[in-house]
Amino acid sequence: MERLSLDAFTKYTFLSGLACAPEDGTPAFLCAKADTGENGYLRDLWVLKDRDAPLRLTGDGKTGAFLWDSADTLLFTSSRSEEGKKKREAGEERTDFYRISLHGGEAEEAFSVPLSVTPLEKVREGVYLLQADWDMRYSKAYTLSGKAKEALLAEKKEDYHVLDELPFYFNGQGFINKRRTALFLYHENSGSLTRITPETFAAGSARLG
């Protein structure tokens, strides 16, 4: 048996997000490996159509949460968009979604949401339940325009925190003051976001009944 080295964890592969296809139960999951250069993780999407040969669907290490969009299509988030990267660097929130088929081919852009969200479930065709990391001070920026939006984003970049709630900090999460977990419905055809939880409500887990 080899001795455990200090960098052993960088060689591990971590699996997460297991979800089975609604039709035949095909499992899809994320594989993550440490990226020591960026002090983070590279995550890609895999499926197990043949139990002896897992199929890798993405390869850029920028894949986020996903869900089954149909029997042979996955909808997933990714940070690969240059436009999305520029907006986030400017202080805006944005999540880019892509679709990829199990039958091969490149992932195709699906839509973008002007919030930091995680897909939870597909409600019906073109309608999705999303969980948003909602900042009661700044997440509303997408509803503003012009000078009002510029002023709010400039305030967001200022290097201080106003603490007026308890608890205001958690290890591993940082400052949580005025942050909530909110639920939204997103309609792909119209691009509309409908909030379904109150402003100050912090959602835990959610499931369609």
N, C-alpha and C positions, 0 to 999 in steps of 0.2 A: 504494500500500500504506500502510495506517495504521500509525503508530508503536505499539509495544506499551506499554500503560499499566500502572501499578502494580496496578490492580484488574482487569486483563484476565481473570485466572483465575476471578474470581467470575462471569463470564459464560459459562464453559465448561459443557458437559454431559458427564458421565463415564459410560460404560457398563461394566457388570461383571456377573458371575454368569451368563453365557449358558448356558442349558440347553434342550435340545430335547425335545419331547413324545415319549413312547415309541411312539406310534401313527403319527403322520404327520410327525414332525420339526419341528413348529411351534416356533420359537425364542421363549423368554421371557428377559427380562433386566431388570436394575435400571438406572434412570437417576438419577444424582446431580447435584445442584447445590449450590453453596456457600450456606450460611446464615450471613452475616456477623454477624447479630444474636446468634446463639447460638454462634458460633465452631464450626460443625460443618457437616454436610451434610444436605440433604433428599433422601430416596431413595424412589422409587416403582417399582411393578412394571408392566412393559409386555409385550405379546406382538405377534408379527408374523404374524397370520393372513393378511393381505393385504399383499404386499410393498410396495404403494404407500400403505398406510394403517396405520401402527402403532397398536395399541389400548392405551390407558392403563387399567390396572385399579384402581390405587389413586391417591389424590390428596392424602393428608395429610402426605406426606414422612416417615412413620415406619416404613416398610417395611424389614425386614431380609432375612435369607437365606430362600431358598425352594426347593421342589422340586415336580416334577410328581406329583400324588397320583392322577390318572387321566388319561384322554385329553383331558378338557376341564375339569379342576379343578387349581388350584394350592394348595399348602399353604405358608404363609409366616409368618414371625415379625414381630411389630409391637410398638411401645411405646405403642400408643394406649390401653391399658386403664388406667383411673384406679386400680383396685385394685392392679394390678401396679406402678404408679408409687409408690403409698404403701408397698408392701412393700419395694421397692428403696430408697426413702428411709429406711426403718427398718433397712436393712442386710441384708435378706434377698435371696437370689438368686431370680430368676424369669424365665422366658421364656414369652410368650403366643403361641399359634399360632392362625391363622385360615385358613379356606378361602374361595376365591373361584372362581366359574365363569366360563368364557370367554363364556357366553351372556348375561351381564349380571347386575345385582343387586348388593346390598351384600355385603361379606365377612362371613362368619359365624364366630363364635367356635368353635374346635375343641377345644383343651385347653390347659392350662398345665403347665409343668414347673418344679419348685422348684430349678432350677439355671440357670446361664448357659450356654446350649447353642446349637449350630448344627445344623440338620438336614443329614445327609449323604445318606442313601438310604432309600427305602421298602423294607423287607424283604419284607413281605407285607401283606395288608389289616389295618390297625390296628396294625402294628408298624413302628417307625422306628429307624434307626441314628442316634444323636446324638453330637456331639462337644462335650464340656464343658470349659470353662475351670475347672479344679479347683484350689482352694486347699486344701492339705492341712490347714490350720488351721481354716478357717471354712466350707467348702462343705458340711460334714456337718451344718450347722445344721438342715437340713430333716428330719433323722432324730431330732431332739430335740424336747422340748416343755417347757412350764412354765419353772421357774427355770433349768434347765440351758441352755435355748435363749436366754433373756434374758441370762444371764451371758456366753455366747459372743458374741452380737451386740454387747453392751456392750464387750467386749474388742476386737472388730473395729473399733469406732469410735475407739479410743484412738490418739492421734497419735504413734506411733513404729513402727519396724520392727525386728524381730529378724532379723539376718543371720547365718545359719549354714550357707549353701551357696555354692558357686561354680559358675557365675557367679551373682550376685545382682541384676544390673541390666543392662538392654539399652536402648539408645537407641530411642525410639519405643514401648517397651513399659513402661518404668518398672521398678519392683522386681518381680523374678520369683522371689524366694526362696520355696520351698515351693509353687510353682505348677506344675501339670502339665496336659497335654492328655489327657483321659480319654475313653473310648468307653463308651456306654451303649446298651442297647436299651430303648425305651419302648413299653409295651403300652397302647394307648388305652382299650380296654374296661375294664381293671382299674386303670389309672393307675399301674402299677408300673414302677419303674426297675430295670434289671438291669445292674450294672457288668460289663464284659467285659475290662477291662485292670486290671492290678495297681495298688495305691495309688501306688507311686513311679514307675510307668511313664509316660513321656511319648510319646504317640502322634504320629506325623507325619501321614501321609495314610492313608486307609482306603477300601477298595472291596470290595463284595461279590463273591465268586467264584462 
